[in-house]
Amino acid sequence: MPLPRWFHILGSPPHAYRLAEVCRPWAGWLALLLLVGGTFAGLVLAPPDYQMGDSFRIIYVHVPAAYLGTRLYLLLAVAAAIGFIWRIKLAHAVAASVAPLGAAFVIVAMATGAIWGKPMWGTYWQWGDARLVSWLVQLFLYVGYMALHASFDDRDKADRVSAILAVVGIVNVPIIYYSVEWWTTLHQGPTIMKFDRPSIKDDMLIPLLMMIAGFVVCFVWLLLNRLQGEIVERERDARWLQQLATEPGK
């Protein structure tokens, strides 16, 4: 199946590098604004929870990190699949750039969940909890992708083989999301991503949505930085990159 012309333009390393150079500072400042505003609103303006008191405020880090931890694996798998099927090298570069960021967000989500879980549940970790175990599997998938990619000297072969693992691992994403509905777990059910009204008050919800947006934009900023580095590594002998290095201000 042929791809549209604009898709190939976006898949051009020189175009992607220059686009990232333009968008990166905007993403950085927007992320800073959202994170500072969301943090102030969550820690100062939001009222204490009627059951958990001020300890509930850890959700302003835990929930955005968990949100990104799963969604980024979808991005990783889609980018890897595009690279594998249509042999677009930039798509593999995106996948390779996303993997460590996704793993970092999973670690943050697991750490903050453990910190919150000890006083609330009486334990940092529960092997019988399907949500926790599926999150651990998610972390192993990120790490497995990176380890498999690094195990080949041939970059093209590394891209293709690790792409297969990325696509197969996507089966774990719905397990994470529906684990609280399919099995009995310590975790509560969805409070924001629901068909009806979210079961959280607006004065708590708005700061949370700001933090989620801030984390997403911060990820975009981090991705643009990593993607530029990945492009430079993959295209280091390309003429366009050598010409770019000689431009004024570079």
N, C-alpha and C positions, 0 to 999 in steps of 0.2 A: 504493500500500500504506500503510494508516494506521499510525502509530507508537503505541506504548503511552503511557498518560498520564504515567508516571514519566519517560519520555524528554522529553516536552515541559516537565515541571517542571525537569529538569536543564538544559534549553535556555533557561530563562528568565534573562535577564541579571541581574535583582536577586538571584535565588536563587544563581546562579553566583558573583556578586560576594561575597555574604555567606559562601558555603561556602568560597571561596578565602581569605577573611579569617580563618576559623576554622582551616583546615588549614595555612596558610602557615607559622606559627611551628613547628608540630610537624614539618613536613617539613624546615625549616631545621636544627633541632637534631638530628634523626635523621641527616640528610646529614652534618653536622659530625662526629657520633660515628662513623659508618661510615668516613668519609674519613680521619679521624685514626687510627682503629684499623687500617684497611687499609694506610695509608702506613707506620705503625710495623711492622706484621707483614711487609710487603713489603720494606722497606729494612733492617730489623734482624733479624727472626726467620727469614725465608726464607733457605735456603742458596744459595750461588752456583751457577750452572749449570755442569755439568761441561765444556761446550764454550765457552760465551760468557762465563763468569765473572759478574762483577757487572753487566755491561752489559745483561744480560737484564732487569734490573729496570725498564727503561723500559716494559715491557709493562703495568705496573700503571697507566700513564696511557694508553698507546697502545691497548690492547685495549678498555677501557671506552669511550674516545672513539669508536673505530671501531664498536663495538657500537651505540652510540646514534646515530651518524651515519646508519646504514642504517635502523634501526628508527624513528627519528623521521620519516624521509620517508614511511614507511607511515602513521604517524599523521597527517602533513600531508595525504596524499592521501585518506585515509578521511574526515577532518574536512571537507576541501574538497568531497568527493563528497556527504556528508550535507547540507552547506549548499546545494549546487547542486540536489540532487534534491528535498529537502524544504523548501528555503528557510528554514533555521534560521540566523539571523544569528550566533548564538553559535558555531556550528560554524565559520563563516568567521573569527570572531575567534580561535578556537583555532588554526586553520591559519596565520593571520597571525602569531600569537605563537610558533608552533613553528618557522617557517622560519628566522629568524636564529639561533635556538639550534642547530638542526640544522646550519646552515652553520658555526657556531663549532666544533662537535664534529668535523666533517669536517676543518676546518683544523688542529685540534689533532692529530687522527689522522695527517694527512699530514705535519705538521711533525715529530712524534715519530718517525714511520716513516722520514723522511729522515735525521734525526739518528742513528738506529740503523743505517740502511742504509749509510751512508758507511763505517764501519769493518768492517761485516759483508760487504757486497757490493762495496765499492769505489766506490760512486756514490750520490749523493743521489736521483737520478731516472733511470728507465729507460723510455723511450717504448715499448719493445717489451713491457713488462710489462702484461698485461691487467688485473690488479688495480689497479695505479696509475692507468691511463688511465680505467677505469670509476669510480674514486674522484673523479678530476678532473671527469668528466661529472656525478657526483652533486653536486659543489660548484656547477657551472654551473646545474644544475636548481634548487637552492635560491636562488641569486642571480637566476636568470631569473624564478622565481616572485615574488620580492620586487620586482624591477625592473618586471615587468609589472603587478603590483598597484599600484605607485606611479605608473604612467604614466597612470592614469585619474583625473579629478577626481570622477567619479561612483563612490562607494564600492560601490554595488550592482553596477554593471557591472564594476568591478575585481575584486570577489569572484567573479563568475561566470566571467569570462574566465581569470583566473589559476587557478581550480579545474580548468579543462580541461587546462591545462599540467601541473598537479600530478598528475592522474590518468594522463595519458599517460606522464609520466616514471617511473611506478612500474615500468615494464619494466626499468629499469636496476638495480633492487634484486636480482633473482635473478642478473643478470649479475655483479654484485659478488661475491655469495656463491659462485657456482659457477665463477668465473673460474679458480681454482686447480685445478679438476678438468677443465674443458673445454680449457684451454690450458696450455702450459708457461710458468710464471712464476717469478720469484725468490721469491715467497712460499711458505711451507710450507702444507700442508693444514690442515684444522680440527684443533684440539687439545682444545677443550672441547665444542663442539656436535657430538657424535658419537653414533651409536647404541650403541657399546660404551663401555667405560670411557675417560674423558679421558686422553690421553697426556701427562699432566703430574703430577708428584708432589703428594701432598696438602699438604705443607708449602709448596709454591708455589701450589697451586690455591686454597686457602682464602683467602689474602690477595687473590688476584685476584678471587675471587667477592665478597669484601667491597668491593673497589674498584668493581666493576661495580654492586653494589647502591648504594654511595655516590653514584656518578655518576648513577644512575637517580633516586634520591631528590633529589639536587641539581637535576637537570633539572626534577623536579616543583615544587620550590621556585621555581626561576627562571620556570617556566611560569605558576605562580599569580601571581607578581608582574607578569609581562608581560600576562597575561590581564586582570588588574584594570585595568591601564593602558589596554588595548585597549577594555575595556567602557566605561570613563570617556570615552574619546575618541568612541566610537560613540553613547553614550547621554547626552552632555553636556547635552542639552536636556530629558531625561526628568524627570518630576516626582519619581519615586522617588529619583533621584540627588540632586536638590536637597533633598529631605527628609532624606536620609542625611547630607548635608553639615551640616545644622543640628542633628544629634543630639549630645548631650554627648560630649566626648572625641574628636570628629572634627575 
